[in-house]
Amino acid sequence: MVSVSEVPAPGAKAALWVSTFAFTACFAVWTIFSIIGVQIKADLNLTEAQFGLLVGTPILTGSLSRIFLGVWTGQFGGRIVNLVVMVLAAAATFLLSYAETYTQFLIAALGVGLAGGAFAVGVAYVSKFYPASQQGTALGIFGAGNVGAAVTKFAAPFLMLALGWEAVAQVWASVLLVIAVLTYLLTRDEPDVIERRRTGQKPVTAWMQLTPLKDIRVWRFSLYYFFVFGGFVALALWLPHYLTGAYGLGIGAAGMLAVAYSIPGSLFRVFGGWLSDRIGARKVMYLTFAISAVCAFILAYPATTYVIDGIEGPIQFKLALNLPAFIVLVFVLGFAMSLGKAAVYKHIPVYYPDHVGAVGGLVGMIGGLGGFILPIAFGALNDLTGVWTSCFMLLFLLVFGALIWMHLAVSRMEHRRAPSLATLPEFPELAGVGPDRSATAPSAAN
């Protein structure tokens, strides 16, 4: 017999699938400047730095807003907060079409960025409908709304060529507004919000919602997400430039490869959530970091020409990844990151069931900032080192640091739960061959 605690709450399916559809629309709006920004740059004759700031502003504001939106979701409920966020983002996107100066475009971009904050709202909202054993799968499905970026990259160019970039902003805004209203009408409030209304209980204050942020574990999860989500977004943005510079591809082919990288990376997040429910999020994170570290290390190795002294004279050969090998490795890296994105958010409702909004908002904010900061760091490393693979060197350092921190934290938890582990011989198979350190270790009674 299945216990009540293991059964999704009434309205769970509608909350999950409608919210996922809404988040897909939000993500499509959040990344709208990746397409219309090209035409705006030409119209305003922007410098590369000005263009980078314009494209990055929605990513930045969408990330920073996540912690506040997560807290408000915990206080007022995800259904109403999501409606407000989507309506405001739709209004900003529509007004964007009337912007004329660079300053006006930046102000509009601040409002457009709110669409990215919808992620924190959806995570806190959807997780309330599902038991812990099913939250990984549910949040993995919801997170697949990242595919909205690919929707914009596929559809927006055709509309922009036919009717202009202003039409793209107006159509995207109109669709987002309609979806916002439908989402509100087709879903219901979270079980805890309904219970609070029934009993007259007041919601937890914003200060109390933020209390868990003092826990170092929250910041460790944030580092994980900085790599798996921020690194994934950064690579999706950086790949066209990398492929054209390092491998000489045309921008069309490089752009299509970047889209092909983004779509499965978003959909594999569903598999990562399912796998986290089946084998545990910690094992999935070990798998993610191990695969990512190997891929990043190989990708980071720069093309190198060697000359060795042979028997009959110098022998020269070159060690470098060809394009097919590079594509395979970077897609495997993206797959591993997608598993990790789901696994990180599997941890949060389990460790912080009463603070999903605040903790999920902070972790999402740090991850989003990775998507903003890392491309800038990639460019700076290119200028500093003059080596194309320097971006993967940075990613390797990030994933290696995250793996070490996670392993040390897990080891400490295991030793706290089972102090006897500290007295085990380092090499049990050699017990009796040399001095047994466990025999001389002080007993627990001492």
C-alpha positions as CSV (number, residue, x, y, z in Angstrom):
1,M,0.0,0.0,0.0
2,V,1.4,3.4,-1.0
3,S,1.4,5.9,1.8
4,V,-0.3,9.3,1.4
5,S,3.1,11.1,1.7
6,E,4.3,9.2,-1.4
7,V,1.3,10.3,-3.6
8,P,1.4,13.7,-5.5
9,A,-1.0,16.3,-4.2
10,P,-4.2,17.0,-6.2
11,G,-3.5,19.2,-9.2
12,A,0.1,18.0,-9.5
13,K,0.0,17.0,-13.1
14,A,-1.5,20.3,-14.2
15,A,1.0,22.2,-12.0
16,L,3.9,20.4,-13.6
17,W,3.0,20.4,-17.3
18,V,1.5,23.8,-17.4
19,S,4.4,25.3,-15.5
20,T,6.9,23.6,-17.8
21,F,5.1,25.1,-20.8
22,A,5.1,28.5,-19.2
23,F,8.7,28.3,-18.3
24,T,9.6,27.4,-21.9
25,A,7.9,30.6,-23.0
26,C,9.7,32.6,-20.3
27,F,13.1,31.1,-21.4
28,A,12.3,32.0,-25.0
29,V,11.7,35.6,-24.0
30,W,14.7,35.7,-21.7
31,T,17.0,34.9,-24.6
32,I,15.3,37.1,-27.2
33,F,18.3,39.4,-27.5
34,S,20.4,36.5,-28.8
35,I,18.5,37.1,-32.1
36,I,17.1,40.6,-32.2
37,G,20.2,42.0,-30.5
38,V,22.1,41.5,-33.8
39,Q,19.8,43.8,-35.7
40,I,19.7,46.4,-32.8
41,K,23.5,46.4,-32.8
42,A,23.5,47.3,-36.4
43,D,20.8,49.9,-36.1
44,L,22.5,51.7,-33.2
45,N,26.0,51.1,-34.4
46,L,27.0,49.6,-31.0
47,T,30.5,48.6,-30.0
48,E,31.2,45.0,-29.1
49,A,31.2,46.0,-25.4
50,Q,27.9,47.8,-25.7
51,F,26.4,44.8,-27.5
52,G,27.7,42.4,-24.8
53,L,26.1,44.5,-22.0
54,L,22.8,44.6,-23.9
55,V,22.7,40.9,-24.4
56,G,23.9,40.1,-20.9
57,T,21.6,42.5,-19.0
58,P,18.5,40.1,-19.1
59,I,20.7,37.2,-18.0
60,L,22.0,39.2,-15.1
61,T,18.8,40.6,-13.9
62,G,16.9,37.3,-14.4
63,S,19.6,35.7,-12.2
64,L,19.6,38.3,-9.5
65,S,15.9,38.4,-9.2
66,R,15.6,34.6,-8.5
67,I,16.4,34.8,-4.8
68,F,13.7,37.4,-4.2
69,L,11.1,35.7,-6.3
70,G,11.9,32.4,-4.6
71,V,11.2,34.0,-1.2
72,W,8.0,35.7,-2.3
73,T,6.8,32.3,-3.8
74,G,7.2,30.8,-0.3
75,Q,5.2,33.6,1.2
76,F,2.4,34.2,-1.3
77,G,2.3,31.1,-3.5
78,G,3.8,30.3,-6.9
79,R,0.6,30.7,-8.9
80,I,0.2,34.5,-8.2
81,V,3.9,35.3,-8.2
82,N,4.3,33.6,-11.6
83,L,1.4,35.5,-13.0
84,V,2.9,38.8,-11.9
85,V,6.4,37.9,-13.2
86,M,5.1,36.9,-16.6
87,V,2.8,39.9,-17.0
88,L,5.6,42.3,-16.1
89,A,8.1,40.5,-18.4
90,A,5.5,40.6,-21.2
91,A,4.9,44.3,-20.7
92,A,8.7,45.0,-20.8
93,T,9.1,43.0,-23.9
94,F,6.3,44.8,-25.7
95,L,7.7,48.2,-24.7
96,L,11.0,47.1,-26.0
97,S,9.7,47.5,-29.5
98,Y,9.3,51.2,-28.9
99,A,12.8,51.8,-27.6
100,E,15.0,54.1,-29.6
101,T,18.1,54.9,-27.6
102,Y,20.7,52.6,-26.1
103,T,19.6,53.7,-22.6
104,Q,16.0,52.8,-23.3
105,F,17.0,49.4,-24.6
106,L,19.0,48.7,-21.4
107,I,16.0,49.7,-19.2
108,A,13.7,47.5,-21.2
109,A,16.2,44.6,-21.0
110,L,16.0,44.9,-17.2
111,G,12.3,44.1,-17.4
112,V,12.7,41.4,-20.0
113,G,15.2,39.7,-17.6
114,L,12.4,39.0,-15.1
115,A,11.3,36.2,-17.4
116,G,14.4,34.3,-16.3
117,G,13.4,34.7,-12.7
118,A,10.4,32.5,-13.4
119,F,12.7,29.5,-12.8
120,A,12.9,30.0,-9.1
121,V,9.1,30.5,-8.9
122,G,8.5,27.2,-10.8
123,V,10.9,25.1,-8.7
124,A,9.4,26.2,-5.4
125,Y,5.8,25.8,-6.8
126,V,6.1,22.4,-8.5
127,S,8.1,20.8,-5.7
128,K,5.3,21.4,-3.3
129,F,3.0,19.0,-5.2
130,Y,5.3,16.0,-5.2
131,P,6.8,13.7,-2.5
132,A,10.6,13.6,-2.1
133,S,10.8,10.3,-4.0
134,Q,9.4,12.0,-7.2
135,Q,10.7,15.5,-6.9
136,G,13.8,14.8,-9.0
137,T,11.8,13.6,-12.0
138,A,9.3,16.5,-11.6
139,L,11.9,19.2,-11.4
140,G,13.9,17.6,-14.2
141,I,10.8,17.9,-16.5
142,F,10.2,21.5,-15.4
143,G,13.8,22.4,-16.0
144,A,13.6,21.1,-19.6
145,G,11.9,24.4,-20.2
146,N,15.4,25.6,-21.0
147,V,14.6,24.4,-24.5
148,G,12.8,27.8,-24.9
149,A,16.2,29.2,-25.9
150,A,16.2,26.9,-28.9
151,V,12.6,28.0,-29.8
152,T,13.8,31.6,-30.1
153,K,16.9,30.7,-32.1
154,F,14.8,28.7,-34.6
155,A,11.7,30.9,-34.9
156,A,12.8,34.4,-34.2
157,P,15.2,34.8,-37.2
158,F,12.4,34.0,-39.8
159,L,10.0,36.5,-38.2
160,M,12.7,39.2,-37.9
161,L,13.6,38.8,-41.6
162,A,9.9,39.0,-42.6
163,L,8.6,41.8,-40.3
164,G,11.5,43.3,-38.4
165,W,12.9,42.8,-34.9
166,E,10.0,44.9,-33.4
167,A,7.5,42.3,-34.5
168,V,9.5,39.6,-32.7
169,A,9.3,41.5,-29.4
170,Q,5.6,42.2,-29.9
171,V,4.7,38.6,-30.8
172,W,6.8,37.1,-28.0
173,A,5.2,39.6,-25.5
174,S,1.7,38.7,-26.7
175,V,2.3,35.0,-26.5
176,L,3.8,35.3,-23.0
177,L,0.8,37.3,-21.8
178,V,-1.7,34.8,-23.1
179,I,0.3,31.9,-21.5
180,A,0.5,33.8,-18.2
181,V,-3.3,34.0,-18.0
182,L,-3.8,30.4,-19.1
183,T,-1.3,29.2,-16.5
184,Y,-3.1,31.0,-13.7
185,L,-6.5,29.6,-14.8
186,L,-5.4,26.0,-15.4
187,T,-3.4,25.5,-12.2
188,R,-4.2,25.6,-8.5
189,D,-2.4,26.9,-5.4
190,E,0.2,24.8,-3.6
191,P,-1.1,22.5,-0.8
192,D,0.6,24.5,1.9
193,V,-0.8,27.8,0.6
194,I,-4.3,26.3,0.6
195,E,-3.8,24.9,4.2
196,R,-2.5,28.3,5.4
197,R,-5.7,30.0,4.1
198,R,-7.9,27.3,5.7
199,T,-6.2,27.7,9.1
200,G,-5.5,31.4,8.9
201,Q,-1.8,30.8,9.5
202,K,0.6,33.6,8.5
203,P,3.3,32.8,5.9
204,V,6.9,32.6,7.1
205,T,8.6,36.0,7.0
206,A,11.2,36.8,4.4
207,W,13.9,36.9,7.1
208,M,13.1,33.4,8.2
209,Q,13.0,32.2,4.6
210,L,16.6,33.5,4.2
211,T,17.8,31.8,7.4
212,P,19.1,28.6,5.7
213,L,21.4,30.7,3.5
214,K,23.8,30.8,6.4
215,D,24.4,27.1,5.9
216,I,27.7,26.5,4.0
217,R,26.0,23.5,2.2
218,V,23.7,26.0,0.4
219,W,26.8,27.7,-1.1
220,R,28.3,24.3,-2.0
221,F,25.2,23.5,-4.0
222,S,25.5,27.0,-5.6
223,L,29.0,26.1,-6.7
224,Y,27.7,22.9,-8.3
225,Y,25.0,24.9,-10.1
226,F,27.5,27.6,-11.2
227,F,29.3,24.9,-13.1
228,V,26.5,22.6,-14.4
229,F,24.1,25.4,-15.4
230,G,26.3,28.5,-15.7
231,G,28.9,26.5,-17.6
232,F,26.3,25.0,-19.8
233,V,24.8,28.3,-20.7
234,A,28.2,29.9,-21.2
235,L,29.3,27.1,-23.6
236,A,26.0,27.5,-25.6
237,L,26.8,31.2,-26.0
238,W,30.6,30.7,-26.6
239,L,30.5,27.7,-29.0
240,P,29.7,29.7,-32.2
241,H,32.7,32.0,-31.6
242,Y,34.9,29.1,-30.6
243,L,34.1,27.0,-33.6
244,T,34.6,29.8,-36.1
245,G,37.9,30.8,-34.5
246,A,39.4,27.4,-33.6
247,Y,38.1,25.3,-36.4
248,G,37.3,27.9,-39.1
249,L,33.6,27.0,-39.5
250,G,31.1,29.5,-41.0
251,I,28.8,31.2,-38.6
252,G,25.8,29.3,-40.0
253,A,27.3,25.9,-39.3
254,A,28.7,27.0,-35.9
255,G,25.3,28.4,-34.9
256,M,23.5,25.2,-35.8
257,L,26.0,23.2,-33.8
258,A,25.3,25.5,-30.8
259,V,21.6,24.9,-31.2
260,A,22.1,21.2,-31.5
261,Y,24.2,21.4,-28.2
262,S,21.4,23.3,-26.4
263,I,18.4,21.2,-27.2
264,P,19.5,17.7,-26.0
265,G,21.2,19.4,-23.1
266,S,17.9,20.7,-21.9
267,L,15.9,17.5,-22.5
268,F,18.5,15.3,-20.8
269,R,17.7,17.2,-17.6
270,V,14.6,15.1,-17.4
271,F,16.6,11.9,-17.5
272,G,18.9,13.4,-14.8
273,G,15.9,14.0,-12.6
274,W,14.6,10.5,-13.1
275,L,18.1,9.0,-12.4
276,S,18.4,11.1,-9.2
277,D,15.1,9.6,-7.9
278,R,16.3,6.1,-8.7
279,I,20.0,6.0,-7.6
280,G,20.2,9.2,-5.5
281,A,21.3,12.7,-6.4
282,R,24.7,12.3,-4.8
283,K,25.7,9.4,-7.1
284,V,24.5,11.4,-10.1
285,M,26.7,14.4,-9.0
286,Y,29.7,12.1,-8.7
287,L,28.9,10.8,-12.2
288,T,28.5,14.4,-13.5
289,F,31.7,15.7,-12.1
290,A,33.8,12.6,-13.1
291,I,32.6,12.7,-16.7
292,S,32.9,16.5,-16.8
293,A,36.4,16.5,-15.4
294,V,37.7,14.0,-17.9
295,C,36.0,15.8,-20.9
296,A,37.2,19.2,-19.8
297,F,40.8,18.0,-19.2
298,I,41.0,16.6,-22.8
299,L,39.3,19.6,-24.3
300,A,41.6,21.9,-22.4
301,Y,44.7,20.4,-24.0
302,P,45.9,22.9,-26.7
303,A,46.9,21.8,-30.1
304,T,50.6,21.1,-29.8
305,T,53.4,20.3,-32.3
306,Y,56.1,18.1,-31.0
307,V,59.6,17.6,-32.3
308,I,61.6,14.7,-31.0
309,D,65.2,13.5,-31.8
310,G,64.8,10.4,-33.8
311,I,67.4,7.9,-34.9
312,E,67.6,9.4,-38.3
313,G,66.9,13.0,-37.4
314,P,64.1,15.1,-36.0
315,I,60.6,13.7,-36.0
316,Q,57.7,16.1,-35.9
317,F,54.1,15.4,-35.1
318,K,51.0,17.3,-33.9
319,L,48.6,16.4,-31.1
320,A,45.2,18.0,-31.5
321,L,41.5,17.2,-31.4
322,N,39.9,17.1,-34.8
323,L,36.4,18.6,-35.3
324,P,34.4,15.3,-34.9
325,A,36.3,14.4,-31.7
326,F,35.7,17.9,-30.3
327,I,32.0,17.8,-31.1
328,V,31.6,14.3,-29.4
329,L,33.5,15.4,-26.3
330,V,31.6,18.7,-25.9
331,F,28.3,17.0,-26.3
332,V,29.2,14.4,-23.7
333,L,30.2,17.3,-21.4
334,G,26.8,19.0,-22.0
335,F,25.1,15.7,-21.3
336,A,26.9,15.3,-18.0
337,M,26.1,18.9,-17.1
338,S,22.4,18.3,-17.8
339,L,22.3,15.4,-15.4
340,G,23.9,17.6,-12.8
341,K,21.4,20.4,-13.2
342,A,18.6,18.0,-12.2
343,A,20.6,16.4,-9.4
344,V,21.4,19.7,-7.7
345,Y,17.7,20.6,-7.5
346,K,16.9,17.1,-6.2
347,H,18.9,18.0,-3.1
348,I,17.2,21.2,-2.2
349,P,13.6,20.0,-1.4
350,V,15.1,17.1,0.6
351,Y,17.5,19.2,2.7
352,Y,15.3,22.3,2.9
353,P,11.7,21.3,2.4
354,D,10.3,24.5,4.1
355,H,12.7,26.9,2.3
356,V,12.7,25.6,-1.3
357,G,12.0,29.1,-2.6
358,A,14.8,30.9,-0.8
359,V,17.5,28.2,-1.3
360,G,16.4,27.3,-4.8
361,G,16.4,31.0,-5.6
362,L,19.9,31.6,-4.4
363,V,21.3,28.5,-6.1
364,G,19.5,29.5,-9.3
365,M,20.9,33.0,-9.0
366,I,24.5,31.8,-8.7
367,G,24.0,29.4,-11.6
368,G,22.5,32.2,-13.7
369,L,25.4,34.5,-12.8
370,G,27.7,31.8,-14.2
371,G,26.1,32.1,-17.5
372,F,26.8,35.9,-17.4
373,I,30.3,35.8,-15.9
374,L,31.9,32.8,-17.6
375,P,31.7,34.1,-21.2
376,I,33.4,37.3,-20.1
377,A,36.1,35.2,-18.4
378,F,36.5,33.0,-21.5
379,G,37.2,36.2,-23.6
380,A,39.6,37.5,-21.0
381,L,41.5,34.2,-20.9
382,N,41.7,34.3,-24.7
383,D,43.3,37.8,-24.6
384,L,45.6,36.8,-21.7
385,T,46.8,33.4,-23.0
386,G,46.2,33.5,-26.7
387,V,45.0,29.9,-26.5
388,W,41.5,28.9,-27.6
389,T,41.2,26.0,-25.2
390,S,41.7,28.3,-22.2
391,C,37.9,28.3,-21.6
392,F,38.0,24.5,-21.0
393,M,41.0,25.0,-18.6
394,L,38.8,27.2,-16.5
395,L,35.9,24.7,-16.6
396,F,38.3,22.0,-15.6
397,L,39.4,24.0,-12.5
398,L,35.8,24.7,-11.6
399,V,34.6,21.1,-11.8
400,F,37.7,19.7,-10.1
401,G,37.3,22.1,-7.2
402,A,33.6,21.2,-7.0
403,L,34.4,17.5,-7.0
404,I,37.0,17.8,-4.2
405,W,34.7,20.0,-2.1
406,M,31.8,17.5,-2.5
407,H,34.0,14.5,-1.7
408,L,35.4,16.1,1.4
409,A,31.9,17.1,2.6
410,V,30.6,13.6,2.0
411,S,33.5,12.0,3.8
412,R,33.0,14.3,6.8
413,M,29.3,13.4,6.9
414,E,30.1,9.7,6.7
415,H,32.6,9.9,9.5
416,R,30.2,11.8,11.7
417,R,27.5,9.1,11.2
418,A,30.0,6.2,11.6
419,P,33.1,7.3,13.7
420,S,34.5,3.7,13.4
421,L,35.3,4.4,9.7
422,A,38.3,6.5,10.9
423,T,39.9,3.4,12.4
424,L,39.7,1.2,9.2
425,P,43.0,0.4,7.6
426,E,43.7,2.4,4.5
427,F,44.4,-0.9,2.6
428,P,42.4,-3.7,4.1
429,E,43.8,-6.2,1.7
430,L,47.3,-5.6,3.3
431,A,46.1,-6.1,6.9
432,G,48.6,-8.1,8.8
433,V,51.5,-7.4,6.4
434,G,52.8,-4.4,8.3
435,P,51.9,-2.5,11.5
436,D,48.1,-2.2,11.9
437,R,47.3,1.5,12.6
438,S,43.8,0.6,13.6
439,A,45.1,-1.5,16.4
440,T,47.1,1.4,17.9
441,A,44.3,3.9,17.4
442,P,42.7,5.3,20.6
443,S,39.4,3.6,21.5
444,A,36.1,5.5,21.5
445,A,36.1,5.1,25.3
446,N,39.2,7.3,25.6
